[in-house]
Amino acid sequence: MVYMFLANGFEEIEALCPLDLLRRAEVQVTTVGIGGESITGAHGITVQADIPDTMYRDSKPDMVILPGGMPGTKHLDASTTVESALRAASRNNAFIAAICAAPMVLGKRGYLAGKRAICFPGFEEYLEGATLADERVVTDGKIITGAGMGVALEFGLALVSALKGKDTADELRRAVLAD
């Protein structure tokens, strides 16, 4: 199962665009609300998470996704549920993805050590042990990072590619961009 963690103050496009793309690709994604099921984004858009964090129990997730935004990223960083999900994903060699400010959550915990990664400008100091990449979206092994809201579509397609293959991601890209 794929889990996307949402916390009050998340960047709506960084969550909802990749979520939409993953579901279009028929990936089962469960949204997990930190602190409850009704979560309000940084720009006042409230979404209903599939489950509250108190119901998260998966010890073998296929992917954990952290959208950025402030103060959403700070709430993700402080969450013991997110901590548990990241440990489980790492232990099971699952994918871990974060965009914008959220790669700081990974960097502070050592998940980016020896990896190429990107984040929103100003958060580089938190990417401990990472090599900063000059790309909009970076996949290095099982770690996927994105620079910010403007690359939400590319980030989402990278997630689809990781889980369903490049052909599926390319087909989806053509469908949503009307190429």
N, C-alpha and C positions, 0 to 999 in steps of 0.2 A: 504494500500500500504506500501511496505517496501522501505526505502531510505538508500542508502549508500552514504556518503559524501566523496568526493575525493578532496584533496588539493595538490598543487605542493609540492613535497617532500614526498608523501605518500609511505609506504612500499608496493610494488606491490603485493607480495604474500599474504600479510594480507588482501588485498582487493579482488584480482582476484580469489583466491582459494575459499573463502566463497561465492563470487558472483556466481561462476560457480556451486558450490554445490546447492545453493538456486535455481538457474534456472533449474538445472537438476531435482530438486524436484517440479518443476512447480510453484515456488513462484514468483510472479510478483515483481521485484526489479527495482527501478529507481535509476541510479547513478546520483548524483548531483555534478557538478563541482564548486568548490569555486573559483570565479573569472573568470569563463568561461567554455567552453565545452572541450577544449584541455588541459589535465592535465598531467604533467610529474612527474613520480615517482622519488623516491630517487636514483634509479639506472639507470636513463635515459630512461625508458620505458614510452612512451607517450600513453595515452588512450583517447578515445573520450567519455566523459560523455554523458548520455542521455539528460540531461538538465543543463543549467547553474544555479547557485544559485539564480539569479534574477527571475527565473521562478518557484521556489519552493513556493507552496501556501497551502499545506495540513495542516489542523488544527487537523486532527485525524489520524496520521500515525499508522500503526500496529507495526512497528519496525523502529528504527533509528540505523544505524551501523556506527561506526567510526574506520577506520583502523589507525594504528599507523605510525611510520616513522618520520624522521626529515628532513626538518623542517615542514613536513605536519601536524603533531600534533599541532604545534604552530599556523599554519594558521587556523586549525579547531577551536582552542581555541579562536582565535580573531574574528571569523565569527559570525555576528549577525544572519545569516541564520541558522547556526548550533544551536545557542542559542535558536532561535525560535522553531526549530524542537524538541530540547530536552524538552523545556517547554511544547509543545503540547503533546509529547509522555508521559511525566510524568503526566500531567493533565488528560490524557485519559487512564492511567494505561496500556500503551503499552510497548513493550519490548524496552530496550535500551542496545546496545551492543558496546563494545570497546575492542581493543586488543593492546598489546605492550605498547607504551607510551600514547596512546589515553585515557585509563582510567583516566589519570590526568585531562582531560577536565571534566569528570563526577565528580571526587573528589572535584575539585575546586568549583563546583557549588552545592555541598551537596547531589548529587544523590546517593552517596555510603554510606552515614551515616547510621550506623546500619546494613550494608550489609557485607557479605564476598566477597572479591574481590582479583584479582591478576593483576599484571602489569609487564612490563619489569623491571629487576633490576635497581635500581637507581631512579625510579620514585615513590617509595612508599610514600615519604613525601607529595605527592599531593593527596593521597587517603584519604582525610580528613574524619574522622569518620568511616572508614572501618576497618574491621578485616581482616588482610592479611591472605590469605589462602595459604596452601602449596600444591596447585594443579595447573595443567597446564591450565585448563579451569574451570571457576567457574560460576555456575548459582545460583543466590539467588533471588528468586521471579522473577521479571521482568527484573533484571539486569544480563547481561552475560558479563564476562570479560575473556580475554586470555592473556597469558604471553608473547607471541611474535611470530615472523615469524615461528618458528619451530613447532608451534601448530595450524597453520592456518587451517589444515584439521579438527582437533578436534573442533576448534572454529566454523568452518562452519557447521559441523554436529550438534553442540549444537544449532545453529541458526535454522537449519532444524527441529530438535527435538522440539524446542519451538513453531514453527509455524505449523508443519505438523504432529507432534507426533513421539514418539520413534521408532515405527515400521518402519515408512518411513525413518528415519535417519539410522536405522540399515540396512535396505535394500540397501540404498545408499552407506553406508560404505562397505558392501559386494561387491557391484558392482564396486566401484572405487579401492578397495584394492585387487580385484580378489581373495577374500577368498573362 
